[in-house]
Amino acid sequence: MEILLTDAVATRSLGIALGHSLTPRSVILLEGDLGAGKTTLVQGIGEGLGITFPIVSPTFTLINEYTEGRLPLYHLDLYRLEPREVAALNLETYWEGVEVTPGIVAIEWAERMPYKPDSYLKVNLTCGNEGTRQAEITAFNCTISEVVAARG
């Protein structure tokens, strides 16, 4: 599914729709160039989950956990890591809910992951002309909510 996003507000709005519709253990793998809107989309997801705490990119901390919403949001940024370093993080504990409360897992720079969960939404964001963006959403062993699909 491809969605044209006219600006950052539209990107955030898509995130809000995702936040309203996602269920525990949902994983969103985000890919795209710097400035394509990955963090903006995650901010919208947080808003859709009812998280009021400011959501910022975890580029230097790797993982930010927001637990006060409808579901916890685990926001990861793999930009600074090599695949072997990513493997050592045992990310599956987040989507399996082994050591944390099951929630939504949003991973920026997911192309650096040497392994993927069994089911996930892949969101590839690209920049267009005059501030527009394109979101290509692909579901792997899961479904895209009708709410989100209606935006396409």
PyRosetta script that sets phi, psi and omega in degrees:
from pyrosetta import init, pose_from_sequence

init()
pose = pose_from_sequence("MEILLTDAVATRSLGIALGHSLTPRSVILLEGDLGAGKTTLVQGIGEGLGITFPIVSPTFTLINEYTEGRLPLYHLDLYRLEPREVAALNLETYWEGVEVTPGIVAIEWAERMPYKPDSYLKVNLTCGNEGTRQAEITAFNCTISEVVAARG")
pose.set_psi(1, 131.3)
pose.set_omega(1, 177.0)
pose.set_phi(2, -113.5)
pose.set_psi(2, 136.6)
pose.set_omega(2, -178.6)
pose.set_phi(3, -129.3)
pose.set_psi(3, 126.4)
pose.set_omega(3, 174.2)
pose.set_phi(4, -82.8)
pose.set_psi(4, 128.3)
pose.set_omega(4, 179.1)
pose.set_phi(5, -113.7)
pose.set_psi(5, 113.3)
pose.set_omega(5, -172.5)
pose.set_phi(6, -69.9)
pose.set_psi(6, -25.6)
pose.set_omega(6, -178.4)
pose.set_phi(7, -165.2)
pose.set_psi(7, -175.8)
pose.set_omega(7, -179.4)
pose.set_phi(8, -63.1)
pose.set_psi(8, -32.2)
pose.set_omega(8, 178.2)
pose.set_phi(9, -63.3)
pose.set_psi(9, -42.0)
pose.set_omega(9, 178.4)
pose.set_phi(10, -66.4)
pose.set_psi(10, -36.3)
pose.set_omega(10, 177.6)
pose.set_phi(11, -64.4)
pose.set_psi(11, -45.5)
pose.set_omega(11, 178.0)
pose.set_phi(12, -63.3)
pose.set_psi(12, -39.4)
pose.set_omega(12, 179.2)
pose.set_phi(13, -62.1)
pose.set_psi(13, -40.8)
pose.set_omega(13, 175.0)
pose.set_phi(14, -60.7)
pose.set_psi(14, -42.5)
pose.set_omega(14, 177.5)
pose.set_phi(15, -61.4)
pose.set_psi(15, -40.7)
pose.set_omega(15, 178.5)
pose.set_phi(16, -61.3)
pose.set_psi(16, -44.2)
pose.set_omega(16, 178.2)
pose.set_phi(17, -61.0)
pose.set_psi(17, -40.9)
pose.set_omega(17, 176.4)
pose.set_phi(18, -63.1)
pose.set_psi(18, -46.0)
pose.set_omega(18, -179.2)
pose.set_phi(19, -59.1)
pose.set_psi(19, -35.5)
pose.set_omega(19, 178.0)
pose.set_phi(20, -70.4)
pose.set_psi(20, -30.2)
pose.set_omega(20, -169.8)
pose.set_phi(21, -104.4)
pose.set_psi(21, -17.1)
pose.set_omega(21, -175.9)
pose.set_phi(22, -71.8)
pose.set_psi(22, 151.5)
pose.set_omega(22, 179.7)
pose.set_phi(23, -113.1)
pose.set_psi(23, 163.9)
pose.set_omega(23, 178.8)
pose.set_phi(24, -53.1)
pose.set_psi(24, 143.9)
pose.set_omega(24, -179.3)
pose.set_phi(25, 75.2)
pose.set_psi(25, 11.8)
pose.set_omega(25, 173.9)
pose.set_phi(26, -72.9)
pose.set_psi(26, 137.8)
pose.set_omega(26, 179.5)
pose.set_phi(27, -122.2)
pose.set_psi(27, 130.0)
pose.set_omega(27, 176.0)
pose.set_phi(28, -116.7)
pose.set_psi(28, 117.3)
pose.set_omega(28, 178.0)
pose.set_phi(29, -98.8)
pose.set_psi(29, 116.4)
pose.set_omega(29, -174.5)
pose.set_phi(30, -103.9)
pose.set_psi(30, 128.8)
pose.set_omega(30, 177.2)
pose.set_phi(31, -130.2)
pose.set_psi(31, 155.4)
pose.set_omega(31, 178.8)
pose.set_phi(32, 148.1)
pose.set_psi(32, 160.7)
pose.set_omega(32, -178.9)
pose.set_phi(33, -64.8)
pose.set_psi(33, 166.2)
pose.set_omega(33, 172.3)
pose.set_phi(34, -55.9)
pose.set_psi(34, 134.2)
pose.set_omega(34, 177.7)
pose.set_phi(35, 81.9)
pose.set_psi(35, 7.0)
pose.set_omega(35, -177.9)
pose.set_phi(36, -78.9)
pose.set_psi(36, -14.9)
pose.set_omega(36, 176.1)
pose.set_phi(37, 113.4)
pose.set_psi(37, 16.6)
pose.set_omega(37, -178.3)
pose.set_phi(38, -61.0)
pose.set_psi(38, -50.0)
pose.set_omega(38, -179.3)
pose.set_phi(39, -66.6)
pose.set_psi(39, -38.0)
pose.set_omega(39, 177.6)
pose.set_phi(40, -60.0)
pose.set_psi(40, -42.1)
pose.set_omega(40, 177.9)
pose.set_phi(41, -62.3)
pose.set_psi(41, -43.6)
pose.set_omega(41, 179.4)
pose.set_phi(42, -65.8)
pose.set_psi(42, -35.7)
pose.set_omega(42, 175.7)
pose.set_phi(43, -60.6)
pose.set_psi(43, -40.7)
pose.set_omega(43, 176.2)
pose.set_phi(44, -64.7)
pose.set_psi(44, -41.4)
pose.set_omega(44, 177.4)
pose.set_phi(45, -58.1)
pose.set_psi(45, -45.8)
pose.set_omega(45, 178.3)
pose.set_phi(46, -59.7)
pose.set_psi(46, -42.7)
pose.set_omega(46, 178.1)
pose.set_phi(47, -62.7)
pose.set_psi(47, -41.9)
pose.set_omega(47, 178.1)
pose.set_phi(48, -64.5)
pose.set_psi(48, -25.7)
pose.set_omega(48, 177.1)
pose.set_phi(49, -85.5)
pose.set_psi(49, -6.7)
pose.set_omega(49, -179.4)
pose.set_phi(50, 86.6)
pose.set_psi(50, 19.5)
pose.set_omega(50, 179.0)
pose.set_phi(51, -83.2)
pose.set_psi(51, 125.7)
pose.set_omega(51, -178.4)
pose.set_phi(52, -100.7)
pose.set_psi(52, -16.2)
pose.set_omega(52, 178.7)
pose.set_phi(53, -68.1)
pose.set_psi(53, 137.8)
pose.set_omega(53, -179.7)
pose.set_phi(54, -59.2)
pose.set_psi(54, 130.4)
pose.set_omega(54, 179.6)
pose.set_phi(55, -97.7)
pose.set_psi(55, 121.4)
pose.set_omega(55, -179.5)
pose.set_phi(56, -123.3)
pose.set_psi(56, 158.8)
pose.set_omega(56, -179.7)
pose.set_phi(57, -65.9)
pose.set_psi(57, 131.1)
pose.set_omega(57, 178.8)
pose.set_phi(58, -89.6)
pose.set_psi(58, 38.6)
pose.set_omega(58, -176.4)
pose.set_phi(59, -54.3)
pose.set_psi(59, -40.8)
pose.set_omega(59, -176.7)
pose.set_phi(60, -96.9)
pose.set_psi(60, -22.3)
pose.set_omega(60, 179.4)
pose.set_phi(61, -95.3)
pose.set_psi(61, -13.7)
pose.set_omega(61, -179.3)
pose.set_phi(62, 76.0)
pose.set_psi(62, -46.6)
pose.set_omega(62, -176.0)
pose.set_phi(63, -137.7)
pose.set_psi(63, 127.6)
pose.set_omega(63, 170.6)
pose.set_phi(64, -114.4)
pose.set_psi(64, 133.5)
pose.set_omega(64, 179.4)
pose.set_phi(65, -113.3)
pose.set_psi(65, 127.2)
pose.set_omega(65, 178.1)
pose.set_phi(66, -119.7)
pose.set_psi(66, 115.0)
pose.set_omega(66, -170.5)
pose.set_phi(67, -113.6)
pose.set_psi(67, 1.9)
pose.set_omega(67, -173.7)
pose.set_phi(68, -91.8)
pose.set_psi(68, 1.8)
pose.set_omega(68, -178.6)
pose.set_phi(69, -89.6)
pose.set_psi(69, -170.1)
pose.set_omega(69, 176.4)
pose.set_phi(70, -54.0)
pose.set_psi(70, -39.3)
pose.set_omega(70, 174.0)
pose.set_phi(71, -136.7)
pose.set_psi(71, 153.6)
pose.set_omega(71, 173.9)
pose.set_phi(72, -65.5)
pose.set_psi(72, 149.2)
pose.set_omega(72, 174.4)
pose.set_phi(73, -118.3)
pose.set_psi(73, 124.2)
pose.set_omega(73, 176.7)
pose.set_phi(74, -109.7)
pose.set_psi(74, 111.2)
pose.set_omega(74, -173.9)
pose.set_phi(75, -108.3)
pose.set_psi(75, 116.0)
pose.set_omega(75, -177.0)
pose.set_phi(76, -117.4)
pose.set_psi(76, 146.6)
pose.set_omega(76, 177.7)
pose.set_phi(77, -132.3)
pose.set_psi(77, 117.1)
pose.set_omega(77, -174.9)
pose.set_phi(78, -101.7)
pose.set_psi(78, 12.6)
pose.set_omega(78, -173.5)
pose.set_phi(79, -52.5)
pose.set_psi(79, -43.2)
pose.set_omega(79, -173.6)
pose.set_phi(80, -87.2)
pose.set_psi(80, 2.6)
pose.set_omega(80, -172.9)
pose.set_phi(81, -108.8)
pose.set_psi(81, 150.9)
pose.set_omega(81, 171.2)
pose.set_phi(82, -91.0)
pose.set_psi(82, 156.0)
pose.set_omega(82, -178.9)
pose.set_phi(83, -51.7)
pose.set_psi(83, -38.1)
pose.set_omega(83, -179.9)
pose.set_phi(84, -66.9)
pose.set_psi(84, -32.3)
pose.set_omega(84, 176.9)
pose.set_phi(85, -71.3)
pose.set_psi(85, -37.3)
pose.set_omega(85, 177.7)
pose.set_phi(86, -63.0)
pose.set_psi(86, -43.2)
pose.set_omega(86, -179.4)
pose.set_phi(87, -58.0)
pose.set_psi(87, -34.9)
pose.set_omega(87, -178.2)
pose.set_phi(88, -72.6)
pose.set_psi(88, -12.9)
pose.set_omega(88, -178.6)
pose.set_phi(89, -77.3)
pose.set_psi(89, -14.7)
pose.set_omega(89, -177.6)
pose.set_phi(90, 52.7)
pose.set_psi(90, 53.8)
pose.set_omega(90, -176.6)
pose.set_phi(91, -60.2)
pose.set_psi(91, -24.2)
pose.set_omega(91, -178.5)
pose.set_phi(92, -60.0)
pose.set_psi(92, -21.3)
pose.set_omega(92, 177.3)
pose.set_phi(93, -61.9)
pose.set_psi(93, -28.0)
pose.set_omega(93, 178.8)
pose.set_phi(94, -74.9)
pose.set_psi(94, -48.9)
pose.set_omega(94, -177.0)
pose.set_phi(95, -81.0)
pose.set_psi(95, -18.6)
pose.set_omega(95, 174.9)
pose.set_phi(96, -87.6)
pose.set_psi(96, -14.3)
pose.set_omega(96, -179.5)
pose.set_phi(97, 66.1)
pose.set_psi(97, 33.6)
pose.set_omega(97, -176.3)
pose.set_phi(98, -73.2)
pose.set_psi(98, -50.9)
pose.set_omega(98, -176.6)
pose.set_phi(99, -112.1)
pose.set_psi(99, 1.7)
pose.set_omega(99, -179.1)
pose.set_phi(100, -134.2)
pose.set_psi(100, 161.0)
pose.set_omega(100, 174.5)
pose.set_phi(101, -66.2)
pose.set_psi(101, 130.7)
pose.set_omega(101, 179.5)
pose.set_phi(102, -56.6)
pose.set_psi(102, 134.0)
pose.set_omega(102, -178.7)
pose.set_phi(103, -153.1)
pose.set_psi(103, -149.8)
pose.set_omega(103, 178.8)
pose.set_phi(104, -102.1)
pose.set_psi(104, 132.7)
pose.set_omega(104, 179.0)
pose.set_phi(105, -114.3)
pose.set_psi(105, 116.8)
pose.set_omega(105, 178.2)
pose.set_phi(106, -114.9)
pose.set_psi(106, 120.6)
pose.set_omega(106, -174.4)
pose.set_phi(107, -119.3)
pose.set_psi(107, 112.8)
pose.set_omega(107, 175.0)
pose.set_phi(108, -82.0)
pose.set_psi(108, 146.8)
pose.set_omega(108, -177.9)
pose.set_phi(109, 61.3)
pose.set_psi(109, 42.5)
pose.set_omega(109, -176.3)
pose.set_phi(110, -64.1)
pose.set_psi(110, -18.7)
pose.set_omega(110, 178.4)
pose.set_phi(111, -63.0)
pose.set_psi(111, -12.2)
pose.set_omega(111, 177.8)
pose.set_phi(112, -85.7)
pose.set_psi(112, -3.1)
pose.set_omega(112, -179.2)
pose.set_phi(113, -78.4)
pose.set_psi(113, 129.2)
pose.set_omega(113, 177.3)
pose.set_phi(114, -80.2)
pose.set_psi(114, -10.8)
pose.set_omega(114, 178.3)
pose.set_phi(115, -145.3)
pose.set_psi(115, 157.8)
pose.set_omega(115, -178.1)
pose.set_phi(116, -125.8)
pose.set_psi(116, 159.0)
pose.set_omega(116, 174.6)
pose.set_phi(117, -70.0)
pose.set_psi(117, 170.0)
pose.set_omega(117, 179.6)
pose.set_phi(118, -66.8)
pose.set_psi(118, -32.9)
pose.set_omega(118, 178.3)
pose.set_phi(119, -138.5)
pose.set_psi(119, 143.3)
pose.set_omega(119, -178.9)
pose.set_phi(120, -169.7)
pose.set_psi(120, 163.6)
pose.set_omega(120, 169.3)
pose.set_phi(121, -103.5)
pose.set_psi(121, 127.2)
pose.set_omega(121, 174.3)
pose.set_phi(122, -100.1)
pose.set_psi(122, 125.8)
pose.set_omega(122, 178.6)
pose.set_phi(123, -119.4)
pose.set_psi(123, 113.5)
pose.set_omega(123, 177.4)
pose.set_phi(124, -104.7)
pose.set_psi(124, 117.5)
pose.set_omega(124, -178.9)
pose.set_phi(125, -104.1)
pose.set_psi(125, 132.2)
pose.set_omega(125, 176.7)
pose.set_phi(126, -129.2)
pose.set_psi(126, 148.3)
pose.set_omega(126, 178.8)
pose.set_phi(127, -86.5)
pose.set_psi(127, 140.1)
pose.set_omega(127, 176.7)
pose.set_phi(128, -114.6)
pose.set_psi(128, -157.0)
pose.set_omega(128, 179.6)
pose.set_phi(129, -79.6)
pose.set_psi(129, 145.8)
pose.set_omega(129, 173.2)
pose.set_phi(130, 52.3)
pose.set_psi(130, 42.4)
pose.set_omega(130, 175.1)
pose.set_phi(131, 83.3)
pose.set_psi(131, 1.5)
pose.set_omega(131, 178.0)
pose.set_phi(132, -77.1)
pose.set_psi(132, 160.6)
pose.set_omega(132, 177.0)
pose.set_phi(133, -136.4)
pose.set_psi(133, 157.6)
pose.set_omega(133, 176.0)
pose.set_phi(134, -121.2)
pose.set_psi(134, 130.8)
pose.set_omega(134, 175.2)
pose.set_phi(135, -111.1)
pose.set_psi(135, 121.9)
pose.set_omega(135, 174.1)
pose.set_phi(136, -107.8)
pose.set_psi(136, 115.1)
pose.set_omega(136, -176.5)
pose.set_phi(137, -109.1)
pose.set_psi(137, 126.2)
pose.set_omega(137, 178.5)
pose.set_phi(138, -125.0)
pose.set_psi(138, 128.5)
pose.set_omega(138, 178.9)
pose.set_phi(139, -96.5)
pose.set_psi(139, 130.5)
pose.set_omega(139, 176.1)
pose.set_phi(140, -115.0)
pose.set_psi(140, 111.1)
pose.set_omega(140, 179.8)
pose.set_phi(141, 57.5)
pose.set_psi(141, 32.6)
pose.set_omega(141, 175.7)
pose.set_phi(142, -155.7)
pose.set_psi(142, 177.9)
pose.set_omega(142, 179.6)
pose.set_phi(143, -118.2)
pose.set_psi(143, 153.8)
pose.set_omega(143, 174.5)
pose.set_phi(144, -91.7)
pose.set_psi(144, 128.7)
pose.set_omega(144, -178.7)
pose.set_phi(145, -53.2)
pose.set_psi(145, 144.5)
pose.set_omega(145, 175.9)
pose.set_phi(146, -59.7)
pose.set_psi(146, -32.4)
pose.set_omega(146, 179.0)
pose.set_phi(147, -61.7)
pose.set_psi(147, -46.4)
pose.set_omega(147, -178.9)
pose.set_phi(148, -71.3)
pose.set_psi(148, -41.7)
pose.set_omega(148, -179.3)
pose.set_phi(149, -61.3)
pose.set_psi(149, -32.3)
pose.set_omega(149, -179.5)
pose.set_phi(150, -66.7)
pose.set_psi(150, -20.5)
pose.set_omega(150, 178.8)
pose.set_phi(151, -76.8)
pose.set_psi(151, -18.4)
pose.set_omega(151, -174.3)
pose.set_phi(152, -78.8)
pose.dump_pdb("model.pdb")
